[in-house]
């Protein structure tokens, strides 16, 4: 399979046609080998319109959704970004000239994607997903769904920082963009429908009532 041709077809048929017009973002998507982020034996599905497994319980977000979220986030060269459960997004942002850290709770994810992240200059960190590594981030992104916005993620943004991810409490979620104001306030904007799997680590604990 010609992965370079498949990558170009992906950008032409899944990205550009969905109003992702940022040229730097398109170039990064064309340059990052998505097949290197798939579970062994799943590389053939890297450029299809599907969520591809990385390890059991974790998958890559569809390219169309990753691209739209990143365009809304307006990443800028030289910024610092934290990708929480978002290794492919991390690589794309690094390719766009950001300094990127990829955070995973399960080291097995890095067993699959670690070499590809290293190629793109991304720093890996193993830590609980609910607890963002560091603080003062310009951008936080996740490829996994969350039931509600994790307050710790928003608190790790610096003034002017943005967080983009999918809030999903039912069959379909909404991609959302949060922006931290200069005086600490947080604004929220709904972007588009999306339905990535919800990250198990961020599901609320079951509640029991008598």
FENBEL-V87977 format. One record per pair of residues at least 24 apart in sequence whose ideal C-beta (glycine too) atoms are under 6 Angstrom apart, sorted by sequence separation. I is the first residue (numbers start at 1). J is the second residue. D is the distance in whole Angstrom. If there is no record, write none. Layout:
i & j & d
I & J & D
I & J & D
This chain:
i & j & d
101 & 125 & 6
103 & 127 & 6
105 & 129 & 5
132 & 156 & 4
137 & 161 & 6
154 & 178 & 6
87 & 113 & 4
94 & 120 & 5
94 & 121 & 5
60 & 88 & 5
94 & 122 & 5
145 & 173 & 5
166 & 194 & 5
91 & 120 & 4
103 & 133 & 5
166 & 196 & 5
168 & 198 & 6
3 & 35 & 6
90 & 122 & 5
154 & 186 & 6
14 & 49 & 6
10 & 47 & 4
6 & 47 & 4
85 & 129 & 6
25 & 70 & 6
84 & 129 & 6
18 & 64 & 5
25 & 71 & 6
20 & 67 & 4
14 & 63 & 5
22 & 71 & 5
14 & 64 & 5
37 & 87 & 6
82 & 132 & 6
20 & 71 & 5
37 & 88 & 5
58 & 109 & 6
145 & 196 & 5
15 & 67 & 5
89 & 141 & 5
144 & 196 & 6
10 & 63 & 6
55 & 108 & 5
145 & 198 & 4
55 & 109 & 6
89 & 143 & 6
54 & 109 & 6
82 & 137 & 5
86 & 141 & 5
144 & 199 & 4
86 & 142 & 5
146 & 202 & 5
80 & 137 & 6
85 & 142 & 5
86 & 143 & 4
54 & 112 & 5
80 & 138 & 5
81 & 139 & 4
82 & 140 & 5
83 & 141 & 5
84 & 142 & 5
32 & 91 & 5
79 & 138 & 4
85 & 144 & 4
32 & 92 & 5
79 & 139 & 6
32 & 95 & 6
28 & 92 & 5
31 & 95 & 5
75 & 139 & 6
73 & 139 & 6
28 & 95 & 4
28 & 96 & 5
129 & 199 & 6
24 & 96 & 5
129 & 201 & 5
37 & 113 & 5
37 & 116 & 6
36 & 116 & 4
61 & 143 & 4
73 & 162 & 5
73 & 164 & 4
69 & 164 & 5
105 & 201 & 6
72 & 177 & 5
69 & 175 & 5
85 & 199 & 6
72 & 191 & 5
65 & 194 & 5
61 & 196 & 5
